């Protein structure tokens, strides 16, 4: 424990500059009809209602921690054999924890140090080690591997191909456990087998689940859906599923690819739509989210048909006037 009593230069710099608040960055664009926005939503446990605590309260929370920020930095550096590049104290679950980013050869890893126990929680498995774990299961041709520190615990995502089949692995970066193994198709979104159907307009689709409910009555029908949208490179640009809030719209008030593609679905169905730019946002797109001449891919669930709101009653003048 002698190391805990020694103050490294990096810890001094970090201790001088730390704050108790978690920085959250996000971006979004409002749209009408089919949403065209991408939004990196704030953390689920972030509080944007309450005012920040007063300085005396922050000081009290820090003083109650058995592990100081300086100690936490040293513990994180020793655990990962690297040098800290940032550190921040956060009050979570009634006590202080520290989020620390540590530079190691070829990467920056994010760990959490508990302010009471000093336990270091975070990535211990390198990408090379994660690749070795995947290779024992599927010895294929790896396309991509990346460390995702935006989730807790951090994970390593790996995409590999073998025998004309794609696989996506998610590896717990702390334990090396395989969190998820799922087949991947050639299009983003939900995996499917079979051939896409192409209509005269150029729209392509395939039913992932065939619904057994009613069809929309026509282009003016209002519908309730869940959806996730992707660009052809796999980038997710919007998702009502991620927001946990389905949307409602009139079929004739959205892009033509949705009017046609959702208009022939039955309630309870799920469909993958491949919408060419002519049926989407055209030659110009909708910057900065939708590029010019962009083909869009959607996974859509038709949840319900929504009755149009009743028209207000017509005022009738009293008889005899």
GUVOPA-336183 format. One record per residue: x, y, z of N, C-alpha, C in turn; residue in three letters. Coordinates in steps of 0.02 Angstrom, whole numbers, padded with zeros to 5 digits, always signed. Example, Ala and Ser with C-alpha at 12.3 -4.5 7.8 and 13.67 -1.06 7.14 Angstrom:
2
+00660-00284+00390+00615-00225+00390+00660-00165+00390ALA;+00642-00112+00354+00684-00053+00357+00645+00002+00394SER;
# end
This chain:
321
+00041-00061+00000+00000+00000+00000+00042+00063+00000UNK;+00110+00056-00004+00151+00115-00006+00134+00160-00065UNK;+00112+00127-00119+00096+00166-00179+00039+00214-00166UNK;-00006+00194-00120-00063+00238-00106-00042+00301-00069UNK;+00016+00300-00039+00040+00358-00002+00086+00402-00044UNK;+00096+00382-00106+00139+00421-00150+00096+00458-00200UNK;+00112+00520-00211+00072+00562-00256+00107+00567-00323UNK;+00077+00537-00374+00106+00542-00441+00089+00609-00471UNK;+00129+00630-00519+00117+00695-00552+00049+00696-00587UNK;+00033+00639-00618-00031+00637-00653-00089+00644-00604UNK;-00083+00615-00545-00136+00620-00495-00144+00692-00471UNK;-00089+00727-00464-00093+00798-00443-00133+00838-00493UNK;-00116+00829-00558-00151+00867-00610-00225+00850-00610UNK;-00240+00786-00604-00310+00765-00606-00348+00789-00545UNK;-00317+00787-00487-00351+00808-00426-00368+00882-00428UNK;-00326+00922-00461-00338+00993-00465-00396+01010-00511UNK;-00408+00966-00560-00456+00983-00612-00521+00944-00609UNK;-00530+00899-00559-00588+00856-00560-00651+00895-00542UNK;-00709+00867-00565-00774+00895-00544-00820+00837-00527UNK;-00873+00851-00489-00919+00798-00468-00971+00782-00520UNK;-00979+00824-00570-01033+00814-00619-01008+00773-00677UNK;-01052+00731-00705-01035+00690-00763-01051+00729-00826UNK;-01002+00741-00870-01017+00775-00933-01055+00729-00980UNK;-01108+00754-01010-01147+00714-01057-01154+00754-01121UNK;-01134+00725-01176-01138+00757-01241-01191+00723-01282UNK;-01234+00762-01316-01284+00732-01359-01300+00780-01414UNK;-01331+00754-01468-01351+00795-01525-01415+00768-01552UNK;-01457+00812-01578-01520+00789-01607-01550+00843-01651UNK;-01593+00822-01696-01627+00867-01741-01700+00849-01741UNK;-01744+00897-01732-01815+00883-01732-01839+00875-01804UNK;-01888+00831-01815-01916+00821-01882-01989+00806-01878UNK;-02023+00805-01934-02093+00789-01938-02102+00725-01978UNK;-02157+00689-01965-02168+00626-02000-02118+00575-01978UNK;-02088+00539-02026-02036+00492-02008-01978+00531-01979UNK;-01957+00516-01918-01903+00554-01888-01840+00547-01929UNK;-01804+00603-01935-01742+00603-01973-01684+00619-01928UNK;-01694+00614-01863-01643+00637-01817-01605+00578-01787UNK;-01543+00592-01770-01505+00545-01730-01491+00580-01664UNK;-01502+00545-01610-01493+00576-01545-01455+00529-01500UNK;-01399+00552-01474-01364+00514-01423-01395+00535-01357UNK;-01439+00495-01331-01477+00514-01272-01433+00514-01210UNK;-01449+00558-01162-01411+00559-01100-01419+00493-01063UNK;-01376+00482-01015-01379+00421-00976-01446+00416-00941UNK;-01471+00353-00934-01536+00342-00905-01540+00369-00833UNK;-01483+00367-00796-01484+00388-00727-01465+00461-00717UNK;-01457+00498-00772-01439+00568-00766-01498+00609-00741UNK;-01485+00657-00698-01537+00699-00669-01532+00769-00698UNK;-01582+00788-00739-01584+00854-00769-01639+00897-00739UNK;-01666+00875-00682-01718+00913-00648-01691+00951-00589UNK;-01651+00918-00548-01626+00948-00486-01566+00993-00500UNK;-01560+01045-00460-01502+01088-00463-01441+01051-00436UNK;-01381+01070-00457-01321+01036-00431-01315+01047-00356UNK;-01283+01000-00320-01276+01007-00248-01232+01067-00230UNK;-01243+01095-00172-01202+01150-00148-01132+01124-00132UNK;-01085+01171-00131-01015+01152-00122-01005+01114-00056UNK;-01039+01136-00003-01031+01102+00061-01052+01029+00057UNK;-01106+01015+00019-01129+00946+00012-01080+00905-00029UNK;-01053+00934-00082-01003+00899-00123-00942+00883-00080UNK;-00920+00932-00041-00862+00921+00001-00875+00865+00051UNK;-00935+00863+00078-00952+00811+00126-00952+00742+00094UNK;-00978+00737+00033-00979+00673-00003-00908+00649-00016UNK;-00865+00694-00036-00796+00675-00050-00759+00653+00013UNK;-00772+00691+00067-00738+00675+00130-00759+00607+00158UNK;-00821+00586+00141-00846+00522+00166-00816+00462+00129UNK;-00785+00474+00072-00754+00419+00034-00691+00395+00069UNK;-00684+00331+00074-00623+00302+00104-00564+00306+00056UNK;-00581+00306-00009-00530+00311-00062-00534+00380-00092UNK;-00478+00416-00094-00477+00482-00124-00468+00476-00200UNK;-00478+00531-00235-00467+00529-00307-00395+00512-00323UNK;-00348+00538-00284-00278+00522-00294-00265+00447-00287UNK;-00294+00417-00233-00287+00346-00223-00317+00306-00281UNK;-00376+00329-00304-00411+00294-00358-00370+00295-00422UNK;-00339+00352-00436-00297+00356-00496-00240+00306-00493UNK;-00207+00301-00435-00151+00255-00428-00175+00183-00435UNK;-00232+00167-00404-00259+00099-00410-00274+00082-00483UNK;-00304+00129-00519-00322+00116-00589-00260+00108-00632UNK;-00209+00150-00621-00148+00144-00660-00113+00077-00646UNK;-00113+00056-00583-00081-00008-00566-00119-00067-00597UNK;-00186-00063-00597-00227-00118-00622-00219-00127-00697UNK;-00213-00071-00733-00210-00074-00806-00140-00066-00834UNK;-00092-00053-00791-00023-00043-00812-00018+00013-00864UNK;-00051+00069-00848-00050+00126-00893-00048+00191-00854UNK;-00063+00246-00889-00062+00312-00859-00130+00344-00867UNK;-00157+00371-00813-00223+00403-00815-00221+00466-00857UNK;-00274+00477-00895-00280+00538-00936-00339+00581-00912UNK;-00385+00553-00872-00438+00593-00842-00467+00555-00784UNK;-00494+00591-00736-00525+00560-00677-00581+00606-00653UNK;-00634+00575-00627-00692+00614-00607-00730+00577-00552UNK;-00748+00613-00499-00787+00585-00444-00861+00593-00459UNK;-00900+00541-00445-00972+00541-00458-01007+00512-00396UNK;-01059+00544-00374-01097+00517-00317-01150+00470-00344UNK;-01143+00406-00329-01186+00354-00356-01201+00302-00302UNK;-01265+00284-00296-01285+00234-00247-01261+00252-00177UNK;-01270+00314-00159-01257+00340-00091-01183+00343-00073UNK;-01139+00336-00121-01068+00348-00105-01031+00367-00169UNK;-00970+00389-00160-00930+00414-00216-00896+00356-00253UNK;-00898+00360-00319-00857+00316-00361-00818+00361-00409UNK;-00766+00334-00437-00723+00372-00482-00722+00341-00551UNK;-00735+00381-00601-00728+00358-00670-00661+00384-00696UNK;-00618+00337-00718-00550+00354-00736-00534+00324-00804UNK;-00507+00365-00848-00483+00341-00913-00408+00333-00910UNK;-00384+00275-00930-00313+00258-00925-00286+00242-00994UNK;-00233+00275-01012-00200+00261-01075-00155+00200-01070UNK;-00168+00152-01114-00126+00092-01118-00103+00087-01191UNK;-00054+00046-01205-00029+00043-01274-00084+00031-01325UNK;-00094+00079-01368-00142+00073-01423-00214+00088-01406UNK;-00229+00110-01344-00299+00121-01327-00304+00163-01263UNK;-00365+00187-01250-00382+00219-01187-00439+00178-01157UNK;-00430+00155-01096-00481+00113-01064-00512+00151-01005UNK;-00577+00142-00998-00615+00175-00945-00630+00124-00890UNK;-00612+00142-00828-00627+00099-00771-00663+00139-00718UNK;-00695+00104-00672-00728+00135-00615-00695+00109-00552UNK;-00679+00154-00506-00650+00135-00441-00700+00153-00387UNK;-00719+00103-00346-00767+00114-00293-00735+00155-00237UNK;-00769+00209-00216-00741+00253-00165-00740+00224-00095UNK;-00775+00169-00083-00774+00137-00018-00726+00079-00015UNK;-00730+00035-00067-00690-00026-00065-00624-00021-00104UNK;-00620+00026-00151-00561+00031-00194-00561-00020-00251UNK;-00617-00056-00260-00621-00106-00313-00618-00072-00381UNK;-00576-00098-00425-00570-00071-00493-00612-00114-00540UNK;-00660-00082-00572-00705-00117-00617-00698-00087-00686UNK;-00683-00128-00736-00676-00102-00803-00639-00150-00848UNK;-00621-00127-00908-00591-00172-00957-00524-00201-00932UNK;-00521-00266-00932-00458-00301-00917-00436-00343-00977UNK;-00484-00355-01023-00470-00397-01081-00453-00352-01140UNK;-00397-00364-01173-00379-00325-01232-00418-00350-01292UNK;-00416-00310-01345-00450-00330-01407-00418-00394-01434UNK;-00352-00399-01429-00318-00459-01453-00341-00521-01415UNK;-00350-00514-01349-00374-00570-01309-00446-00587-01326UNK;-00487-00535-01339-00556-00548-01359-00560-00583-01426UNK;-00516-00565-01472-00514-00599-01537-00497-00673-01529UNK;-00452-00687-01483-00434-00757-01470-00493-00796-01442UNK;-00533-00764-01400-00593-00796-01373-00643-00812-01428UNK;-00653-00764-01473-00700-00774-01529-00674-00829-01576UNK;-00609-00830-01588-00580-00878-01635-00591-00950-01612UNK;-00594-00961-01546-00607-01028-01521-00678-01051-01539UNK;-00724-01004-01549-00793-01021-01566-00803-01020-01641UNK;-00784-00966-01673-00790-00959-01746-00723-00937-01773UNK;-00687-00983-01803-00621-00967-01831-00631-00942-01902UNK;-00649-00877-01906-00666-00849-01971-00623-00789-01989UNK;-00648-00750-02036-00613-00689-02058-00645-00630-02022UNK;-00606-00596-01981-00632-00541-01939-00635-00477-01980UNK;-00692-00444-01978-00701-00381-02013-00690-00321-01968UNK;-00710-00325-01905-00705-00267-01861-00702-00289-01788UNK;-00669-00247-01748-00667-00258-01675-00660-00189-01643UNK;-00701-00176-01592-00696-00111-01559-00717-00117-01485UNK;-00686-00074-01445-00703-00071-01374-00756-00017-01365UNK;-00811-00035-01334-00866+00012-01321-00868+00028-01247UNK;-00845+00089-01229-00844+00109-01159-00906+00151-01141UNK;-00952+00158-01189-01013+00197-01175-01062+00158-01132UNK;-01052+00093-01127-01095+00051-01085-01056+00027-01025UNK;-01093+00007-00973-01062-00019-00912-01090-00088-00897UNK;-01047-00139-00893-00975-00137-00904-00958-00129-00978UNK;-00899-00105-00991-00877-00096-01060-00873-00164-01095UNK;-00886-00164-01160-00885-00226-01199-00842-00217-01261UNK;-00822-00273-01288-00786-00274-01352-00831-00308-01403UNK;-00845-00272-01457-00887-00298-01510-00844-00321-01568UNK;-00858-00381-01593-00818-00411-01647-00864-00439-01700UNK;-00849-00423-01762-00886-00450-01820-00840-00495-01859UNK;-00863-00556-01871-00822-00605-01908-00865-00644-01956UNK;-00834-00673-02008-00869-00711-02060-00840-00780-02067UNK;-00884-00828-02077-00862-00897-02088-00916-00934-02127UNK;-00896-00966-02182-00942-01007-02223-01003-00967-02245UNK;-00990-00907-02272-01043-00863-02299-01093-00841-02246UNK;-01072-00839-02184-01115-00817-02130-01078-00767-02087UNK;-01112-00712-02070-01083-00663-02025-01104-00675-01953UNK;-01059-00658-01906-01074-00665-01835-01052-00603-01798UNK;-01093-00582-01751-01076-00525-01708-01069-00551-01636UNK;-01009-00540-01608-00996-00560-01539-00991-00498-01496UNK;-01015-00503-01434-01006-00452-01384-00972-00485-01324UNK;-00912-00459-01308-00871-00489-01256-00867-00441-01196UNK;-00879-00466-01136-00871-00427-01075-00796-00413-01067UNK;-00778-00348-01068-00707-00331-01067-00675-00340-00998UNK;-00716-00350-00948-00689-00362-00881-00675-00435-00868UNK;-00719-00479-00894-00713-00551-00878-00695-00594-00938UNK;-00706-00569-00999-00694-00609-01058-00753-00654-01075UNK;-00808-00648-01040-00867-00689-01054-00901-00666-01118UNK;-00928-00714-01156-00966-00697-01216-01036-00677-01195UNK;-01050-00612-01200-01115-00586-01180-01168-00601-01233UNK;-01147-00598-01296-01196-00608-01350-01160-00636-01411UNK;-01193-00682-01444-01171-00708-01509-01232-00711-01553UNK;-01231-00674-01608-01291-00670-01651-01271-00671-01724UNK;-01310-00706-01766-01296-00705-01838-01307-00636-01868UNK;-01270-00621-01919-01276-00557-01954-01290-00568-02027UNK;-01335-00528-02054-01348-00531-02125-01307-00479-02163UNK;-01322-00472-02227-01284-00425-02268-01313-00355-02263UNK;-01372-00348-02233-01401-00282-02222-01402-00266-02147UNK;-01397-00203-02129-01400-00184-02058-01468-00202-02028UNK;-01468-00205-01961-01531-00219-01926-01542-00292-01915UNK;-01605-00310-01906-01622-00379-01888-01602-00428-01943UNK;-01575-00484-01922-01554-00537-01968-01614-00569-02002UNK;-01606-00586-02065-01660-00621-02101-01631-00669-02152UNK;-01671-00717-02172-01654-00762-02226-01708-00757-02279UNK;-01689-00767-02341-01737-00762-02395-01722-00703-02440UNK;-01764-00694-02491-01754-00643-02542-01797-00582-02529UNK;-01769-00524-02541-01808-00462-02538-01858-00460-02596UNK;-01916-00433-02583-01967-00422-02635-01960-00350-02659UNK;-01958-00340-02724-01954-00272-02752-02019-00254-02787UNK;-02044-00195-02771-02106-00171-02802-02090-00129-02864UNK;-02142-00109-02901-02131-00070-02961-02098-00003-02947UNK;-02108+00023-02888-02079+00088-02871-02004+00084-02856UNK;-01979+00025-02844-01909+00016-02824-01900+00002-02751UNK;-01954+00005-02712-01952-00013-02641-01938-00088-02635UNK;-01896-00107-02587-01883-00177-02573-01902-00190-02500UNK;-01928-00250-02487-01947-00267-02419-01947-00342-02410UNK;-01946-00362-02346-01957-00432-02328-01991-00432-02260UNK;-02040-00476-02253-02076-00481-02190-02037-00524-02141UNK;-02017-00494-02086-01982-00530-02033-02032-00568-01990UNK;-02090-00537-01979-02146-00568-01945-02209-00547-01983UNK;-02250-00595-02004-02312-00579-02039-02366-00567-01987UNK;-02396-00508-01988-02448-00492-01940-02513-00527-01956UNK;-02555-00533-01905-02620-00564-01915-02677-00515-01900UNK;-02660-00451-01894-02710-00399-01881-02734-00368-01946UNK;-02773-00314-01941-02800-00281-02000-02748-00242-02039UNK;-02763-00230-02102-02723-00187-02146-02745-00115-02137UNK;-02700-00067-02148-02721+00003-02150-02774+00013-02203UNK;-02823+00057-02188-02879+00068-02234-02859+00104-02297UNK;-02805+00142-02295-02784+00180-02353-02729+00229-02334UNK;-02708+00272-02381-02652+00317-02369-02665+00369-02315UNK;-02729+00380-02297-02743+00429-02244-02746+00396-02175UNK;-02737+00331-02173-02741+00295-02109-02685+00318-02062UNK;-02703+00329-02000-02653+00345-01949-02630+00280-01917UNK;-02564+00272-01908-02536+00210-01882-02490+00224-01824UNK;-02478+00171-01785-02431+00175-01729-02377+00123-01740UNK;-02314+00144-01739-02260+00099-01757-02200+00108-01710UNK;-02160+00057-01708-02092+00060-01682-02045+00049-01742UNK;-01987+00080-01741-01942+00074-01799-01870+00088-01777UNK;-01824+00063-01818-01754+00080-01813-01728+00091-01884UNK;-01693+00146-01895-01668+00163-01961-01593+00162-01966UNK;-01568+00137-02024-01496+00130-02035-01477+00159-02103UNK;-01416+00183-02108-01385+00196-02173-01355+00130-02199UNK;-01336+00129-02262-01311+00066-02291-01245+00043-02260UNK;-01209+00089-02227-01146+00069-02195-01157+00041-02125UNK;-01221+00034-02105-01236+00006-02041-01246+00056-01986UNK;-01236+00120-02000-01244+00172-01949-01318+00181-01932UNK;-01334+00174-01868-01403+00186-01846-01414+00260-01839UNK;-01463+00288-01873-01474+00360-01870-01535+00379-01829UNK;-01578+00332-01814-01636+00348-01772-01670+00284-01751UNK;-01703+00286-01692-01738+00227-01668-01788+00246-01614UNK;-01852+00233-01628-01903+00242-01576-01896+00187-01523UNK;-01868+00130-01542-01857+00076-01495-01807+00097-01441UNK;-01753+00129-01462-01703+00152-01414-01733+00204-01367UNK;-01778+00245-01392-01809+00297-01351-01865+00268-01307UNK;-01888+00207-01324-01942+00178-01286-02009+00212-01297UNK;-02017+00243-01356-02079+00281-01370-02099+00271-01443UNK;-02150+00230-01457-02173+00223-01526-02202+00289-01552UNK;-02207+00295-01617-02233+00357-01647-02298+00342-01684UNK;-02338+00395-01694-02399+00392-01733-02395+00443-01790UNK;-02421+00423-01848-02421+00469-01905-02472+00446-01956UNK;-02492+00492-01999-02535+00476-02055-02491+00450-02112UNK;-02512+00397-02144-02470+00366-02196-02453+00414-02253UNK;-02497+00462-02267-02484+00508-02323-02445+00569-02302UNK;-02418+00569-02241-02379+00627-02218-02306+00609-02203UNK;-02283+00554-02233-02214+00533-02223-02183+00520-02291UNK;-02120+00498-02292-02086+00486-02356-02123+00430-02394UNK;-02121+00432-02461-02158+00383-02501-02142+00311-02485UNK;-02079+00296-02468-02060+00228-02452-02096+00201-02391UNK;-02110+00245-02344-02148+00224-02285-02222+00218-02302UNK;-02248+00264-02342-02319+00261-02360-02334+00194-02393UNK;-02292+00174-02440-02302+00111-02475-02285+00051-02431UNK;-02227+00054-02398-02202-00005-02362-02242-00021-02300UNK;-02263+00029-02263-02303+00017-02202-02377+00007-02221UNK;-02397+00038-02276-02467+00035-02296-02492-00034-02314UNK;-02447-00080-02330-02467-00148-02348-02452-00198-02293UNK;-02434-00174-02233-02421-00218-02176-02486-00231-02137UNK;-02488-00287-02103-02543-00301-02056-02519-00286-01985UNK;-02565-00265-01943-02549-00252-01873-02519-00315-01842UNK;-02465-00306-01804-02429-00362-01774-02370-00384-01816UNK;-02363-00356-01876-02308-00375-01920-02245-00335-01908UNK;-02189-00365-01929-02124-00331-01928-02095-00338-01998UNK;-02071-00283-02026-02047-00283-02094-01982-00244-02100UNK;-01937-00270-02142-01877-00233-02159-01889-00198-02225UNK;-01881-00132-02225-01890-00091-02285-01822-00068-02310UNK;-01811-00075-02374-01751-00047-02407-01777+00006-02455UNK;-01766+00069-02438-01798+00125-02473-01746+00162-02514UNK;-01751+00162-02580-01704+00200-02621-01713+00275-02610UNK;-01662+00313-02627-01664+00385-02612-01723+00420-02646UNK;-01745+00394-02704-01801+00426-02738-01865+00422-02697UNK;-01871+00372-02654-01930+00364-02611-01916+00386-02539UNK;-01857+00416-02529-01839+00438-02461-01830+00514-02461UNK;-01768+00538-02455-01757+00610-02448-01722+00640-02509UNK;-01723+00604-02565-01703+00633-02629-01629+00645-02637UNK;-01614+00686-02687-01545+00699-02705-01507+00738-02651UNK;-01543+00779-02614-01508+00822-02565-01504+00791-02496UNK;-01546+00740-02482-01546+00711-02415-01573+00760-02364UNK;-01554+00751-02303-01572+00798-02250-01514+00803-02201UNK;-01469+00849-02217-01408+00857-02178-01424+00880-02107UNK;-01383+00861-02059-01323+00820-02065-01336+00745-02054UNK;-01400+00725-02046-01415+00656-02028-01419+00610-02089UNK;-01456+00631-02140-01467+00590-02199-01425+00617-02257UNK;-01375+00580-02282-01334+00605-02337-01374+00611-02402UNK;-01345+00645-02450-01376+00651-02516-01382+00582-02549UNK;-01438+00572-02584-01450+00510-02622-01439+00448-02578UNK;-01465+00450-02518-01453+00395-02471-01509+00343-02474UNK;-01490+00281-02484-01536+00225-02475-01543+00212-02400UNK;-01604+00205-02376-01617+00197-02305-01645+00127-02291UNK;-01627+00100-02234-01650+00033-02214-01685+00040-02147UNK;-01747+00015-02143-01786+00019-02082-01810-00050-02061UNK;-01809-00063-01996-01847-00119-01967-01907-00087-01933UNK;-01968-00107-01955-02029-00073-01934-02077-00124-01904UNK;-02105-00108-01846-02159-00147-01815-02223-00106-01820UNK;-02275-00134-01852-02340-00101-01853-02378-00122-01791UNK;-02385-00077-01743-02414-00093-01678-02490-00087-01678UNK;-02516-00037-01714-02589-00026-01709-02611+00023-01763UNK;-02675+00021-01779-02708+00071-01820-02743+00119-01773UNK;-02734+00184-01785-02760+00235-01740-02819+00270-01772UNK;-02874+00274-01736-02932+00310-01762-02917+00384-01768UNK;-02942+00413-01822-02934+00485-01831-02973+00522-01777UNK;-02947+00578-01752-02984+00615-01701-03051+00639-01727UNK;-03101+00637-01684-03168+00657-01705-03170+00731-01724UNK;-03207+00746-01776-03214+00816-01798-03255+00855-01747UNK;-03238+00918-01735-03278+00957-01686-03349+00967-01711UNK;-03398+00969-01665-03468+00977-01686-03479+01043-01721UNK;-03523+01042-01771-03539+01102-01809-03592+01141-01770UNK;-03580+01205-01760-03628+01247-01723-03690+01258-01766UNK;-03748+01242-01739-03812+01253-01774-03850+01310-01740UNK;-03867+01361-01779-03903+01418-01748-03971+01397-01724UNK;-03995+01426-01670-04062+01409-01645-04116+01421-01698UNK;-04168+01380-01695-04223+01386-01743-04255+01455-01739UNK;-04275+01480-01796-04309+01544-01799-04263+01603-01806UNK;-04199+01591-01814-04153+01648-01825-04119+01643-01893UNK;
# end
